[in-house]
Amino acid sequence: MFIAAVHIYVKPERVDDFKEMIRDNYEGSIAEPGCIRFDVAQSKEDPTEFILWECYLDESARDAHRATPHYKAFKAAMPELMSRDRHSDLYEGLYVATDELG
């Protein structure tokens, strides 16, 4: 399993816009055949900080995600919402609870 923890930092005045936009990306992502999990969380300490916890069957599934219209729309709109560059931490899933893997 391929996992990406994507850290996103949003301008304070654009938090509500981000929440609307990420919903479209979230809904499209969870419908993808190779997406096992796609969680969106907002920091309790800093409401302008978000993390996306994205789990895919493998890197090919993540690459397929990046080719979808919902991801491309999200990526194109992000620069005007972000207060600084996003970054990702990448992981190989070892022990994960999911019915998708069998």
N, C-alpha and C positions, 0 to 999 in steps of 0.2 A: 504494500500500500504506500502511496505517495501522499505526504501531508505538507501543506504550506500554511504557516502562520503569518498572515499579512497584516502589518501594522500600518494604520492610516491615521493621519493627523489632519483634522478639518478646521477651517477658519470658524471661529465662534459664531459668526453671523450666518454661516452656511450649514450648521448642524442639521437643521430641519430638512433642508434641501438634500443633504447627503442621505438622511434616513429614508426619504422617498425614493431616491435613486438606487440605493443599495437593495431596496425591496425588489425591484425589477430584476436586478442581477441575481439576487438570492432565489427568486421563484424560477427563473430560467435555469439556474445552475442545478437546483435539486431535481429538476426534470431530466437532466442529462443521464444517459445510461451508465457512464463511467464515474459519476459523482456519487460517492457513498455518504458524504456528510458535508454540509456547508453551513457553518454557524456564524452569526454576526453578533458581536458583543460590544457594548459601550462601557468604557471605564467609569467606575463609580467615583474615582478620585478626580479624573479629568474628563468631563463630558465631551471634549473635542477629540478624544483618542478612541479609536475603534480597533478591533482585531477581527479578522476573518479567519476562521479555522476551516480549511478546505481539505477534504480527504477524497482521494481518487484511487481507483483500482491500481493505476500505475501512471508513470509520467506521460504515456501516450494519451490517456484520458484527460490529464491536465492540459496537454497541448490541444486536444480537441475542444476543451472548454474555452481556450484562448481564441479559437476560431469562430465562436458563436456570435450572433448579432448582439445578444444582451451583454456579453463581455466587452465587445468592441465599443458599444455605446457607453458603457460604464467607464472604460478606460479613456475615451475621448473627452468625457465631461469632467473627469477627476481633476485635471490641473487647476481649473478655476475654483475648485472647492477646497483644495488642500493648503494647509499652512506651511507644510514642508514635505519633502519627498517621502513616499511610502517605502517600506522595506519588507522583505520576506525572510523568514527563517524556514528552512526546508528540512524535512524529517522523513525517515523510513519507519512506517508503522510496524511495531513488533507485536504488541498485545492490544488488540482493539476489539471492542464489543460491537459486532454488526452481523446482521443476518445475510448481508450481501456477499460475504466472503466464504460462507459455508463452514 
